[in-house]
Amino acid sequence: MRLDKYLKVSRLIKRRTVANEACDAGRVLVNGKIARASYDVKVGDVLELQLGARSVQAKVTAVTEVVRKEDAGLMYEIVAEQ
């Protein structure tokens, strides 16, 4: 699944266009490297989002196309939050 779509489906970022813009601005890292919106997310990847003053690290635990709102938090595990 594309990185921008994963960020939206997992609800780490609300809208796919915002996720796409964050990737283009270099504020999303995957396994320590800047990633493009087209990056193919895999289970075990560590995502780091830098949004404003907030920084979140999350480990991908599942990749599915369709997720119910209450199950979105099961797609990742927060590693660190600042």
C-alpha positions as CSV (number, residue, x, y, z in Angstrom):
1,M,0.0,0.0,0.0
2,R,1.3,3.5,-0.8
3,L,2.6,5.5,2.2
4,D,0.2,8.4,1.8
5,K,-2.8,6.0,1.6
6,Y,-1.5,4.1,4.7
7,L,-1.2,7.3,6.7
8,K,-4.8,8.1,5.9
9,V,-6.3,4.6,6.4
10,S,-4.5,4.2,9.7
11,R,-5.6,7.7,10.7
12,L,-2.1,8.9,11.6
13,I,-3.0,11.8,9.3
14,K,-6.6,12.8,8.5
15,R,-6.5,13.4,4.8
16,R,-4.6,11.8,2.0
17,T,-3.7,15.1,0.4
18,V,-2.2,16.3,3.7
19,A,-0.2,13.0,3.9
20,N,1.0,13.5,0.4
21,E,2.1,17.1,1.1
22,A,3.9,15.9,4.3
23,C,5.8,13.3,2.3
24,D,6.7,15.9,-0.4
25,A,8.0,18.3,2.3
26,G,10.3,15.5,3.7
27,R,8.5,15.4,7.1
28,V,7.9,11.6,6.8
29,L,10.7,9.2,7.4
30,V,10.5,5.4,6.9
31,N,13.3,3.4,8.6
32,G,15.3,6.6,9.1
33,K,15.1,7.7,5.4
34,I,13.0,10.4,3.8
35,A,10.2,8.6,1.9
36,R,8.1,9.6,-1.0
37,A,4.3,9.2,-1.0
38,S,4.6,6.3,-3.4
39,Y,6.7,4.2,-1.0
40,D,5.3,0.7,-0.5
41,V,4.6,0.3,3.2
42,K,5.4,-3.2,4.7
43,V,4.8,-4.7,8.1
44,G,7.7,-3.9,10.4
45,D,8.5,-0.5,8.9
46,V,9.1,2.3,11.4
47,L,7.5,5.6,10.4
48,E,8.5,8.9,11.8
49,L,6.2,11.8,11.3
50,Q,7.3,15.4,12.0
51,L,4.2,17.6,12.1
52,G,4.8,21.0,13.6
53,A,6.4,20.7,17.0
54,R,5.1,17.1,17.4
55,S,7.1,14.1,16.4
56,V,5.7,10.6,16.4
57,Q,7.4,7.2,15.7
58,A,5.1,4.3,14.9
59,K,5.8,0.7,13.9
60,V,3.6,-0.8,11.2
61,T,1.9,-3.9,12.5
62,A,-0.7,-4.5,9.7
63,V,-1.4,-3.3,6.2
64,T,-5.0,-3.6,5.0
65,E,-6.9,-1.6,2.4
66,V,-10.2,-1.3,4.4
67,V,-10.3,-0.6,8.1
68,R,-13.2,0.3,10.4
69,K,-12.7,3.5,12.4
70,E,-12.4,1.7,15.7
71,D,-9.7,-0.7,14.4
72,A,-7.4,1.9,12.8
73,G,-5.2,2.0,15.9
74,L,-4.4,-1.7,15.4
75,M,-2.5,-1.0,12.2
76,Y,0.4,0.6,14.1
77,E,2.2,0.7,17.5
78,I,3.4,4.0,18.8
79,V,7.2,3.6,19.5
80,A,7.9,7.2,20.7
81,E,6.1,10.5,20.9
82,Q,7.5,14.0,21.6
